[in-house]
Amino acid sequence: MESLTLGQYEFIYNALSFGIATMAAATLFFWLSRDSVAPKYRAALVISGLVTFIAAYHYWRIFGSWSDAFVVNAGAGTVELSGQKFNDAYRYVDWLLTVPLLLVELILVMGLTRAETISKGVRLGALAALMVALGYPGEIATDMNSRLLWGGLSMIPFLFILYELFVGLRGSISSQPEEARGLVRLAIWVTVLSWSFYPIVFFAPLLFGAGNANIATMSGSAAMIVQVGYTIADIVAKAGFGVLIFMIASAKSHEWRAKNIGSDAA
């Protein structure tokens, strides 16, 4: 990666560091907020925290791998490959675990019947895992044709997920309490829009003269777009989405407490 400048290196370095801090802080917030919602919705917050905990760990590993992969000469303003491989596979290990869990936490906070929760959670989780698994061969491909092929294949389960979210959950959304209904719809849109950003980043090397898809031979601009772009998308899709899950759980807990207090008083 001879064209990687010191500024580009530091931008990626700082973005990864920010990712660690954000995911760690979000984990503490979700887990410490668990008891502030009704028991029925606590599992959703536990999973939200689990998602960001897994992400914080993997960002720490990515950050360390990025630091080890380069030799920085601040005085000369140069960045050279150290000979150690930058392991970007940590991202896909992370996504294989966290992306299905993101959909599961949405299903859990909606408070569906046990049968609906299991059915929709398993179906959406399996589609999410398949989407990530199909994208990985393209991420490590050494030619753009392979990147296009596997990227296109990974879009197929993504389209099925879109259908499930907008069509399969339509009736379930309508049955949500009025004050939570808008938040559930917003959570779905945040999921769709943030996840739609990943394919844009995935195909970024095509637009920035990468030469091929391998991180070691990408242009500096392509590497920066990929690493910073994925980090931004992760923060929105995990920490930001988790905040929405907390807001939905809080709104539904308020209604739950009002009903229970009312019934106890009666």
C-alpha positions in Angstrom: 0.0 0.0 0.0 2.7 2.4 -1.1 0.2 5.3 -1.7 -1.1 5.3 1.9 -0.2 8.7 3.3 0.5 9.5 7.0 -2.8 11.4 7.1 -4.8 8.5 5.7 -3.1 6.1 8.1 -3.9 8.3 11.1 -7.5 8.9 10.0 -8.1 5.1 9.9 -6.2 4.7 13.2 -8.3 7.3 15.0 -11.5 5.9 13.4 -10.8 2.4 14.8 -10.0 3.9 18.2 -13.2 5.8 18.2 -15.0 2.6 17.3 -13.6 0.8 20.3 -14.6 3.6 22.7 -18.1 3.9 21.2 -18.8 0.2 21.4 -17.5 -0.1 24.9 -19.5 2.9 26.2 -22.6 1.5 24.5 -22.1 -1.9 26.2 -22.0 -0.3 29.6 -25.1 1.8 28.9 -27.2 -1.1 27.6 -26.3 -3.4 30.5 -26.6 -0.8 33.2 -30.0 0.2 31.8 -31.4 -3.3 31.9 -33.3 -2.9 35.1 -34.9 0.3 34.0 -37.3 -1.5 31.6 -40.0 -4.1 32.2 -38.8 -7.7 32.6 -40.3 -8.7 29.3 -37.9 -6.4 27.4 -34.7 -6.9 29.4 -33.4 -9.7 27.1 -33.4 -7.2 24.2 -31.1 -4.9 26.1 -28.8 -7.7 27.2 -28.4 -8.7 23.5 -27.9 -5.1 22.5 -25.0 -4.9 25.0 -23.7 -8.3 23.8 -23.6 -7.0 20.2 -21.6 -3.9 21.1 -19.4 -6.0 23.5 -18.5 -8.3 20.7 -17.9 -5.4 18.4 -15.7 -3.6 21.0 -13.5 -6.7 21.2 -13.1 -7.1 17.5 -12.4 -3.4 17.0 -9.6 -3.7 19.6 -8.2 -6.6 17.5 -8.6 -4.7 14.2 -6.9 -1.7 15.8 -4.0 -3.8 17.0 -3.6 -5.5 13.6 -3.7 -2.2 11.8 -1.0 -0.8 14.1 1.2 -3.9 13.6 0.8 -3.9 9.8 2.7 -0.6 9.2 5.9 1.1 10.2 5.3 4.9 10.7 8.1 7.4 10.3 6.5 10.5 11.7 9.6 12.6 11.1 9.7 11.7 7.4 5.9 11.6 7.1 6.0 8.1 5.6 4.0 4.9 6.1 5.3 1.5 5.0 4.1 -2.0 5.3 5.8 -3.8 8.2 5.5 -7.3 6.6 2.8 -8.4 9.1 -0.6 -9.1 7.6 -3.5 -6.8 8.4 -6.3 -9.1 9.5 -9.5 -7.6 8.2 -11.2 -11.0 8.7 -12.0 -9.8 12.3 -14.8 -7.7 10.8 -16.5 -10.8 9.2 -16.2 -12.8 12.4 -17.8 -9.9 14.2 -20.6 -9.6 11.6 -21.3 -13.3 11.6 -22.1 -13.1 15.3 -23.6 -9.6 15.6 -25.7 -9.1 12.5 -28.1 -12.0 13.3 -28.3 -10.8 16.9 -29.3 -7.3 15.8 -32.4 -8.7 14.1 -33.1 -10.9 17.1 -33.0 -8.0 19.5 -35.6 -6.2 17.3 -37.8 -9.2 17.4 -37.5 -9.6 21.1 -38.3 -5.9 21.9 -41.5 -6.2 19.8 -42.9 -8.6 22.3 -44.4 -11.1 19.9 -45.8 -14.5 20.8 -43.3 -17.2 21.6 -44.0 -19.0 18.3 -43.6 -15.8 16.2 -40.4 -14.8 18.1 -38.8 -18.1 17.4 -40.0 -18.3 13.8 -39.0 -14.8 12.8 -35.8 -14.8 14.8 -34.5 -18.0 13.3 -35.5 -17.0 9.7 -34.0 -13.5 9.9 -30.9 -14.7 11.8 -30.2 -17.4 9.2 -30.6 -14.9 6.3 -28.2 -12.4 8.0 -25.6 -15.1 8.6 -25.8 -16.2 5.0 -25.4 -12.7 3.8 -22.2 -12.2 5.8 -20.8 -15.6 4.8 -21.3 -14.9 1.1 -19.7 -11.5 1.4 -16.4 -12.7 2.9 -15.0 -14.4 -0.2 -15.4 -11.1 -2.1 -13.7 -9.1 0.7 -10.6 -11.2 0.5 -10.6 -11.7 -3.3 -7.6 -10.6 -5.2 -9.5 -9.6 -8.3 -12.5 -7.3 -8.8 -14.6 -9.8 -10.8 -14.6 -12.1 -7.7 -15.5 -9.2 -5.5 -18.4 -8.3 -7.8 -19.6 -12.0 -7.9 -19.6 -12.6 -4.2 -20.9 -9.1 -3.4 -23.8 -9.7 -5.7 -24.6 -13.1 -4.2 -24.6 -11.6 -0.7 -27.3 -9.1 -1.8 -29.8 -12.0 -2.4 -30.3 -12.8 1.3 -30.2 -9.0 2.0 -33.2 -8.6 -0.3 -35.1 -11.4 1.5 -34.3 -9.6 4.8 -35.8 -6.4 3.4 -38.9 -8.3 2.5 -39.2 -9.8 6.0 -38.8 -6.4 7.7 -41.2 -4.4 5.5 -43.8 -7.0 4.6 -43.4 -9.9 7.1 -43.4 -7.7 10.1 -46.1 -5.3 8.9 -48.9 -6.9 11.0 -46.7 -7.2 14.0 -45.8 -3.5 13.8 -49.4 -2.5 13.6 -50.1 -4.3 16.9 -47.4 -2.4 18.8 -48.5 0.3 21.3 -49.0 3.7 19.6 -46.1 5.4 21.4 -43.7 2.6 20.4 -45.0 2.0 16.8 -43.1 4.9 15.3 -39.9 3.9 17.1 -40.1 0.4 15.7 -40.6 1.7 12.2 -37.6 4.0 12.7 -35.5 1.1 14.0 -36.3 -0.9 10.8 -35.4 2.1 8.6 -32.1 2.6 10.6 -31.3 -1.1 10.0 -32.1 -0.9 6.3 -30.3 2.4 5.6 -27.2 1.5 7.7 -27.0 -1.9 6.2 -27.3 -0.5 2.7 -24.2 1.6 3.3 -22.1 -1.6 3.7 -22.4 -2.6 -0.1 -21.3 0.9 -1.0 -18.2 0.6 1.1 -17.7 -3.0 -0.2 -17.5 -1.9 -3.8 -15.5 1.3 -3.0 -12.3 -0.2 -4.4 -13.8 -0.2 -7.8 -14.1 3.6 -7.7 -10.7 4.4 -6.3 -8.2 2.6 -8.5 -7.4 -0.2 -6.1 -5.7 -2.4 -8.6 -7.4 -5.4 -7.0 -9.5 -6.0 -3.9 -6.7 -7.0 -1.5 -6.1 -4.5 1.3 -2.3 -4.8 0.9 -2.5 -3.4 -2.6 -5.4 -1.1 -2.4 -4.8 2.6 -3.0 -4.7 4.7 0.1 -8.0 6.3 -0.7 -9.7 3.0 -1.2 -8.4 1.6 2.1 -9.5 4.7 4.0 -13.0 4.6 2.5 -13.3 0.9 3.3 -12.0 1.0 6.9 -13.6 4.3 7.9 -16.8 3.5 6.0 -17.3 0.2 7.7 -16.6 1.8 11.1 -19.2 4.5 10.6 -21.8 1.9 9.5 -21.0 -0.4 12.5 -21.5 2.5 14.9 -24.9 3.4 13.5 -26.0 -0.2 13.0 -25.0 -1.4 16.4 -24.7 1.4 19.0 -27.2 3.7 17.3 -29.7 0.9 16.7 -29.2 -0.3 20.3 -30.3 3.1 21.6 -33.5 2.8 19.6 -34.1 -0.6 21.1 -33.7 1.0 24.5 -36.2 3.7 23.6 -38.7 1.1 22.4 -38.3 -0.9 25.5 -38.7 2.2 27.7 -41.9 3.3 25.9 -43.4 -0.2 26.1 -42.4 -0.5 29.7 -44.1 2.7 30.5 -47.4 1.3 29.1 -46.8 -2.0 30.8 -46.3 -0.3 34.2 -49.4 1.9 33.7 -51.6 -1.2 33.0 -50.2 -3.2 35.9 -50.4 -0.3 38.4 -54.0 0.3 37.2 -55.0 -3.3 37.6 -53.3 -3.6 41.1 -55.1 -0.4 42.2 -58.4 -1.8 40.9 
